[in-house]
Amino acid sequence: MRGQEAVKFVERRFQPVVENCDGCGRIVEEEGVHYCRSYSIPEAKWRVGICNFATHKKPEMNIVKSTINPLKAAKRSSKKK
């Protein structure tokens, strides 16, 4: 991968962040290079979708409201009484 760019940062090997990480609160700058404080290979977190450590982007939650048959709803409420 990017083995030459990997740097020893706090006793672990870290690679520089990718452009998707810009604006994240977990970025640390060391010697003019930005590193992720939480994950050593930030490029791998962005392959599938949004990084789960990202503080600047949140996944969109789609809430689907399902319709309930009024007859079934009436039966359920009568059973609870």
VMD Tcl script that builds the backbone (N, CA, C; Angstrom):
set m [mol new atoms 243]
animate dup $m
set s [atomselect $m all]
$s set {name element resname resid chain x y z} {
  {N N MET 1 A 0.825 -1.176 0.000}
  {CA C MET 1 A 0.000 0.000 0.000}
  {C C MET 1 A 0.869 1.237 0.000}
  {N N ARG 2 A 0.823 1.992 1.032}
  {CA C ARG 2 A 1.610 3.203 1.139}
  {C C ARG 2 A 2.654 3.019 2.223}
  {N N GLY 3 A 3.403 1.953 2.158}
  {CA C GLY 3 A 4.369 1.589 3.186}
  {C C GLY 3 A 5.442 2.623 3.403}
  {N N GLN 4 A 5.858 3.317 2.345}
  {CA C GLN 4 A 6.917 4.305 2.512}
  {C C GLN 4 A 6.414 5.521 3.270}
  {N N GLU 5 A 5.122 5.836 3.139}
  {CA C GLU 5 A 4.577 7.015 3.792}
  {C C GLU 5 A 4.171 6.748 5.235}
  {N N ALA 6 A 4.131 5.489 5.634}
  {CA C ALA 6 A 3.738 5.159 7.001}
  {C C ALA 6 A 4.774 5.698 7.968}
  {N N VAL 7 A 4.304 6.250 9.054}
  {CA C VAL 7 A 5.183 6.902 10.018}
  {C C VAL 7 A 4.884 6.346 11.397}
  {N N LYS 8 A 5.898 6.255 12.210}
  {CA C LYS 8 A 5.695 5.811 13.581}
  {C C LYS 8 A 5.154 7.000 14.367}
  {N N PHE 9 A 3.919 6.912 14.808}
  {CA C PHE 9 A 3.238 7.986 15.523}
  {C C PHE 9 A 2.651 7.376 16.788}
  {N N VAL 10 A 3.159 7.761 17.916}
  {CA C VAL 10 A 2.742 7.249 19.217}
  {C C VAL 10 A 2.863 5.724 19.253}
  {N N GLU 11 A 4.022 5.234 18.913}
  {CA C GLU 11 A 4.389 3.820 18.982}
  {C C GLU 11 A 3.587 2.900 18.056}
  {N N ARG 12 A 2.848 3.450 17.101}
  {CA C ARG 12 A 2.159 2.637 16.102}
  {C C ARG 12 A 2.450 3.225 14.734}
  {N N ARG 13 A 2.208 2.456 13.691}
  {CA C ARG 13 A 2.441 2.957 12.344}
  {C C ARG 13 A 1.152 3.583 11.810}
  {N N PHE 14 A 1.253 4.826 11.412}
  {CA C PHE 14 A 0.113 5.563 10.886}
  {C C PHE 14 A 0.414 6.050 9.482}
  {N N GLN 15 A -0.613 6.091 8.657}
  {CA C GLN 15 A -0.488 6.641 7.312}
  {C C GLN 15 A -1.205 7.986 7.272}
  {N N PRO 16 A -0.784 8.888 6.398}
  {CA C PRO 16 A -1.450 10.194 6.300}
  {C C PRO 16 A -2.921 10.042 5.910}
  {N N VAL 17 A -3.729 11.006 6.334}
  {CA C VAL 17 A -5.163 10.967 6.051}
  {C C VAL 17 A -5.425 11.242 4.575}
  {N N VAL 18 A -6.589 10.815 4.115}
  {CA C VAL 18 A -7.021 11.061 2.737}
  {C C VAL 18 A -7.883 12.325 2.718}
  {N N GLU 19 A -8.243 12.814 1.533}
  {CA C GLU 19 A -8.994 14.071 1.459}
  {C C GLU 19 A -10.396 13.955 2.040}
  {N N ASN 20 A -10.956 12.754 2.141}
  {CA C ASN 20 A -12.267 12.584 2.778}
  {C C ASN 20 A -12.222 12.904 4.263}
  {N N CYS 21 A -11.059 12.840 4.861}
  {CA C CYS 21 A -10.907 13.082 6.295}
  {C C CYS 21 A -10.813 14.565 6.643}
  {N N ASP 22 A -10.706 15.443 5.642}
  {CA C ASP 22 A -10.581 16.877 5.916}
  {C C ASP 22 A -11.785 17.374 6.704}
  {N N GLY 23 A -11.535 18.037 7.821}
  {CA C GLY 23 A -12.590 18.560 8.670}
  {C C GLY 23 A -12.915 17.674 9.854}
  {N N CYS 24 A -12.327 16.514 9.933}
  {CA C CYS 24 A -12.591 15.587 11.037}
  {C C CYS 24 A -11.915 16.089 12.312}
  {N N GLY 25 A -12.536 15.843 13.447}
  {CA C GLY 25 A -11.992 16.269 14.728}
  {C C GLY 25 A -10.922 15.350 15.272}
  {N N ARG 26 A -10.672 14.244 14.634}
  {CA C ARG 26 A -9.681 13.277 15.112}
  {C C ARG 26 A -8.332 13.405 14.408}
  {N N ILE 27 A -8.165 14.431 13.588}
  {CA C ILE 27 A -6.912 14.611 12.857}
  {C C ILE 27 A -5.882 15.289 13.753}
  {N N VAL 28 A -4.668 14.762 13.731}
  {CA C VAL 28 A -3.542 15.311 14.484}
  {C C VAL 28 A -2.451 15.662 13.487}
  {N N GLU 29 A -1.821 16.817 13.685}
  {CA C GLU 29 A -0.736 17.211 12.791}
  {C C GLU 29 A 0.590 16.969 13.481}
  {N N GLU 30 A 1.462 16.254 12.799}
  {CA C GLU 30 A 2.799 15.963 13.316}
  {C C GLU 30 A 3.792 16.192 12.190}
  {N N GLU 31 A 4.714 17.085 12.396}
  {CA C GLU 31 A 5.755 17.424 11.422}
  {C C GLU 31 A 5.167 17.836 10.075}
  {N N GLY 32 A 4.067 18.572 10.100}
  {CA C GLY 32 A 3.451 19.074 8.875}
  {C C GLY 32 A 2.581 18.086 8.137}
  {N N VAL 33 A 2.421 16.883 8.651}
  {CA C VAL 33 A 1.593 15.857 8.013}
  {C C VAL 33 A 0.430 15.546 8.944}
  {N N HIS 34 A -0.756 15.357 8.378}
  {CA C HIS 34 A -1.955 15.075 9.161}
  {C C HIS 34 A -2.164 13.566 9.283}
  {N N TYR 35 A -2.459 13.118 10.511}
  {CA C TYR 35 A -2.704 11.705 10.802}
  {C C TYR 35 A -4.018 11.568 11.551}
  {N N CYS 36 A -4.658 10.414 11.395}
  {CA C CYS 36 A -5.863 10.107 12.159}
  {C C CYS 36 A -5.443 9.568 13.516}
  {N N ARG 37 A -6.041 10.110 14.558}
  {CA C ARG 37 A -5.705 9.702 15.914}
  {C C ARG 37 A -6.307 8.334 16.253}
  {N N SER 38 A -7.384 7.943 15.578}
  {CA C SER 38 A -8.108 6.722 15.927}
  {C C SER 38 A -7.747 5.501 15.092}
  {N N TYR 39 A -7.331 5.711 13.857}
  {CA C TYR 39 A -7.124 4.571 12.963}
  {C C TYR 39 A -5.836 4.756 12.182}
  {N N SER 40 A -5.068 3.701 12.040}
  {CA C SER 40 A -3.752 3.809 11.412}
  {C C SER 40 A -3.803 3.858 9.887}
  {N N ILE 41 A -4.844 3.300 9.278}
  {CA C ILE 41 A -4.955 3.306 7.815}
  {C C ILE 41 A -6.303 3.948 7.450}
  {N N PRO 42 A -6.379 5.276 7.418}
  {CA C PRO 42 A -7.664 5.934 7.166}
  {C C PRO 42 A -8.236 5.666 5.778}
  {N N GLU 43 A -7.395 5.363 4.819}
  {CA C GLU 43 A -7.873 5.083 3.461}
  {C C GLU 43 A -8.800 3.862 3.450}
  {N N ALA 44 A -8.510 2.873 4.280}
  {CA C ALA 44 A -9.313 1.644 4.325}
  {C C ALA 44 A -10.707 1.897 4.882}
  {N N LYS 45 A -10.852 2.868 5.775}
  {CA C LYS 45 A -12.162 3.163 6.358}
  {C C LYS 45 A -13.108 3.807 5.355}
  {N N TRP 46 A -12.571 4.485 4.351}
  {CA C TRP 46 A -13.398 5.182 3.373}
  {C C TRP 46 A -13.695 4.342 2.137}
  {N N ARG 47 A -13.198 3.127 2.037}
  {CA C ARG 47 A -13.427 2.298 0.841}
  {C C ARG 47 A -14.884 1.909 0.678}
  {N N VAL 48 A -15.507 1.497 1.755}
  {CA C VAL 48 A -16.873 0.994 1.690}
  {C C VAL 48 A -17.898 2.125 1.693}
  {N N GLY 49 A -17.637 3.162 2.439}
  {CA C GLY 49 A -18.584 4.274 2.564}
  {C C GLY 49 A -18.019 5.299 3.518}
  {N N ILE 50 A -18.852 5.768 4.427}
  {CA C ILE 50 A -18.427 6.772 5.401}
  {C C ILE 50 A -17.648 6.089 6.517}
  {N N CYS 51 A -16.558 6.713 6.914}
  {CA C CYS 51 A -15.732 6.203 8.015}
  {C C CYS 51 A -16.538 6.262 9.304}
  {N N ASN 52 A -16.508 5.209 10.092}
  {CA C ASN 52 A -17.273 5.199 11.335}
  {C C ASN 52 A -16.636 6.057 12.420}
  {N N PHE 53 A -15.398 6.510 12.227}
  {CA C PHE 53 A -14.758 7.411 13.179}
  {C C PHE 53 A -14.963 8.876 12.806}
  {N N ALA 54 A -15.531 9.176 11.658}
  {CA C ALA 54 A -15.651 10.551 11.167}
  {C C ALA 54 A -16.556 11.375 12.077}
  {N N THR 55 A -16.064 12.557 12.461}
  {CA C THR 55 A -16.863 13.465 13.285}
  {C C THR 55 A -17.525 14.538 12.440}
  {N N HIS 56 A -17.118 14.693 11.207}
  {CA C HIS 56 A -17.637 15.755 10.354}
  {C C HIS 56 A -18.722 15.285 9.391}
  {N N LYS 57 A -18.918 13.996 9.258}
  {CA C LYS 57 A -19.959 13.448 8.383}
  {C C LYS 57 A -20.720 12.373 9.144}
  {N N LYS 58 A -22.019 12.395 8.991}
  {CA C LYS 58 A -22.867 11.398 9.640}
  {C C LYS 58 A -23.668 10.659 8.572}
  {N N PRO 59 A -23.899 9.372 8.764}
  {CA C PRO 59 A -24.704 8.632 7.782}
  {C C PRO 59 A -26.155 9.103 7.814}
  {N N GLU 60 A -26.787 9.089 6.662}
  {CA C GLU 60 A -28.186 9.488 6.577}
  {C C GLU 60 A -29.071 8.346 7.048}
  {N N MET 61 A -29.984 8.667 7.925}
  {CA C MET 61 A -30.911 7.674 8.450}
  {C C MET 61 A -32.268 7.884 7.782}
  {N N ASN 62 A -32.737 6.901 7.065}
  {CA C ASN 62 A -34.040 6.963 6.415}
  {C C ASN 62 A -35.051 6.237 7.281}
  {N N ILE 63 A -35.983 6.993 7.836}
  {CA C ILE 63 A -37.021 6.408 8.678}
  {C C ILE 63 A -38.263 6.230 7.814}
  {N N VAL 64 A -38.683 4.996 7.698}
  {CA C VAL 64 A -39.843 4.674 6.875}
  {C C VAL 64 A -41.017 4.418 7.802}
  {N N LYS 65 A -42.048 5.205 7.614}
  {CA C LYS 65 A -43.245 5.021 8.428}
  {C C LYS 65 A -44.182 4.084 7.678}
  {N N SER 66 A -44.453 2.953 8.277}
  {CA C SER 66 A -45.310 1.973 7.619}
  {C C SER 66 A -46.768 2.230 7.977}
  {N N THR 67 A -47.620 1.913 7.053}
  {CA C THR 67 A -49.050 2.079 7.296}
  {C C THR 67 A -49.593 0.800 7.920}
  {N N ILE 68 A -50.491 0.985 8.853}
  {CA C ILE 68 A -51.091 -0.147 9.558}
  {C C ILE 68 A -52.550 -0.258 9.125}
  {N N ASN 69 A -52.949 -1.466 8.877}
  {CA C ASN 69 A -54.334 -1.732 8.526}
  {C C ASN 69 A -55.218 -1.291 9.698}
  {N N PRO 70 A -56.227 -0.430 9.475}
  {CA C PRO 70 A -57.063 0.061 10.571}
  {C C PRO 70 A -57.826 -1.047 11.309}
  {N N LEU 71 A -58.190 -2.115 10.611}
  {CA C LEU 71 A -58.892 -3.215 11.281}
  {C C LEU 71 A -57.968 -3.936 12.259}
  {N N LYS 72 A -56.718 -4.167 11.841}
  {CA C LYS 72 A -55.754 -4.817 12.729}
  {C C LYS 72 A -55.419 -3.922 13.912}
  {N N ALA 73 A -55.322 -2.624 13.673}
  {CA C ALA 73 A -55.020 -1.688 14.753}
  {C C ALA 73 A -56.145 -1.685 15.783}
  {N N ALA 74 A -57.375 -1.759 15.338}
  {CA C ALA 74 A -58.517 -1.788 16.252}
  {C C ALA 74 A -58.511 -3.073 17.075}
  {N N LYS 75 A -58.181 -4.192 16.458}
  {CA C LYS 75 A -58.120 -5.466 17.184}
  {C C LYS 75 A -57.013 -5.441 18.235}
  {N N ARG 76 A -55.859 -4.882 17.876}
  {CA C ARG 76 A -54.742 -4.818 18.825}
  {C C ARG 76 A -55.085 -3.949 20.021}
  {N N SER 77 A -55.727 -2.821 19.773}
  {CA C SER 77 A -56.055 -1.931 20.887}
  {C C SER 77 A -57.133 -2.536 21.782}
  {N N SER 78 A -58.061 -3.318 21.207}
  {CA C SER 78 A -59.104 -3.941 22.029}
  {C C SER 78 A -58.536 -5.076 22.879}
  {N N LYS 79 A -57.483 -5.749 22.417}
  {CA C LYS 79 A -56.860 -6.828 23.186}
  {C C LYS 79 A -56.102 -6.291 24.386}
  {N N LYS 80 A -55.581 -5.082 24.286}
  {CA C LYS 80 A -54.789 -4.502 25.369}
  {C C LYS 80 A -55.651 -4.075 26.549}
  {N N LYS 81 A -56.935 -3.827 26.326}
  {CA C LYS 81 A -57.820 -3.348 27.405}
  {C C LYS 81 A -58.212 -4.414 28.350}
}
mol reanalyze $m
mol bondsrecalc $m
mol representation Tube
mol addrep $m
